[in-house]
Amino acid sequence: MVEKAGGFGSNIETIDDYLKIAAVYPDGAKRHRQMGTVVVEFVVTDNGELKDYRVINSVSDELDQEVIQALEGTRGMWIPGLINGYPAPMKKLVSLVFTPDNGSDLVQAAKEYFNQGNELLYTKENPKRALKYFNEAVRLLPYEKDLLGVRSLCKYRLGDKQGAREDWERIIDLELGDVNQLETGYLIINKTA
């Protein structure tokens, strides 16, 4: 949980409120019309510090670093989680959607990538090219289990068993989201240019 963030006004009460203000859409990303959902996992230690940042879903290095930098700005604002009444480290997951304008439709774009990937995988039997389209679809919508499932199958057909396993583990985490909410809650907020 985030305490009220000093310097941003008293209406900042949650991490999503903070990120809406603190994270900016970098000029280079705007110029290249990069869009997608950056997902970052991190640990809130038992003394409220942040550590172990891990990008779960990358859009670009520039956008990934923007989210991590914004999270770094929350140092000293976190209240540690409790287990049996004692402070304990907890994993957290945040998502920030970057779109070049309000008219960008991530769902439609992901659907088009998904369809192109399916045609390449099943009709043209070209899993290597199909994977590129599935990766683009997941970059846009990293919480869509169908996208993760077909990408996992594609990775498996290419011999990437570890990558396939990681996608299936993400699907399982999404399925168990309610059970794991205490340890790994996530939120999604949008950020436009």
N, C-alpha and C positions, 0 to 999 in steps of 0.2 A: 504494500500500500504506500502511496505517496502522500506526505504531508503537504500542506499548502506551500507552494513554491514562492519564495521571496523574490521580489524584483519583477514579477509578472502580474501582480494584482491578486486580490483575494479570491477571485473566481476560479483559481487553479486549485482543484482538489483531487484530481486523478491523473494518472500517467497519460491518458489520452488527451485531457485538457492541456497538459504541459507540452506534449509532442506537437499538437496542432499549432502552437505558438513558436516553440523552440526549433523545430526542424524546418529547414527551408529547402525549396526545390533548387538545387544548384544550377547555375547558368549553363554549364556544359551539358547537363542532362536535359535541360529545357531545349537547348539548341538542337540536340539530337532526338528530341521527342521520345525520350526513354520513358517507358511506363511499365508498371508492374507492382508487385507486393513484396516489400522487403520484410522478412521475418527474422528477428533476432532473439536468441535465447540467452539468458544471463542468470547469474546467481546473486541473490541478495543474501549476504552473509549474516551470521548471527549478531553482528554489531551494526547492521544496516548499510554496509558498503556493497558496491557492485563489483563483480569480477566474472571471469570466464565467459566473455562474450563469444557467441558462436552464431554465425549467419546460417540460418536454416534454409532460407530461400533468398537468393541473390537476384537483384535486377542489374546492377552494375557496381563496380568498386566504389564509384563516386556516391551513389545513393546509399549503398550499404554503410559507408563511413559516415554519411550524414546522420543516419539513425543512431549509430553508435556514439557519435559526438553529442547528439542531443541527449542520449541516455547518460553520458558522462556528466552532463550539466545537472543531473538530478542527484549527484553525490551529496550525501548529508540530509536528503529528504525522505529516505526510506525508513519505515518501521519494520524491523525484522519479523518474520513469521514465528509462530510459537508451536511447539510440540510439547504436550503435557505441561503447559505453562512456562516453558523455558524457551528462550530465543534459539532459533535453529536456521541454518541455511536453507533457502528455498529457491527452486528454479522458477523463472518467470519467462514469458514469451510475449513479445509485442510485435505487432504488424503495422506497417505504414504503407498505404497505397499511394503511389505516385502516378499522376496522369498529367499529360501536357495541357489539358483543358477539361472543362466540365463536360464536354460532349464526347469524351472518350468512353467507349463501351468495352470494358474489359471482358465481360461475359461473351459478347458477340465475337470479339477478336479471339478469345480462347476457344470458342466453338469452331471457328474457321481453322485454327491450327490443329485442333483435335480431329476434324474431318479430313484434313490433308494428311495428317499422320496416319490415320486409319487406312486411307486409300493406299498410302505407300507401304504400310505394314502388311495388310491383308490382300490387296489386289495386286500390287506390283512387287510384293515380297522383297522390299528394300528396307529392312529395319534400321540400317545406319542413317538413311535420310529421314525416316519416320521419327527417329529419336530427336532430331533437331526440332521438329514441329511440336512433339510432346513436351520437350523442354521449354519451348516458348509458351505453351499453354499453361504449364505449371508455374512459370515465372509470373504470369498474370493472376492465376487463381490457385495458390498453393494449398488450399484447404479442400479442394474438390477431389473426393476419393476416387471417382471414375478416372480422372486424369492421372492420378498417381498409380492406379491399378494398371492401366494400359501402358504407361511409361515403364512400370516395373516389368511387365511382360516383355516389352521391347528390349529393355536392358538384359533380361535373362536370355533372350534369343541371341543377343550379341555376345554372350559369355560373361557379362558383368553381374555375377551373382551377388556380390557385395552391394552394388548399387540397387539391384532389384530388392534385396533384403531391406535396405534402408527405406525405400519407398513403402514396402509393406509394413514396416515398423511405424512409419508416419500414419498410415491408414489405421492401424491398431490404436495408436495414440489418439487419433481423432474419434474413433469409435468409443474409446473409454474416457473421452473428455470430461464427462460429468464426474466420473470416479476420481480422476486426477486433478480436478479443478483446484484443490487445495495446494497442490504442488506446482502445477504448470498451467495456470490460467492464461488466456490470451485475449487480446482485444484487437479490433481492426478499426483504423481510422483512415480517412482519405486526406491526401495532400495534393492540391493542384497548383499549377504554376501561378 
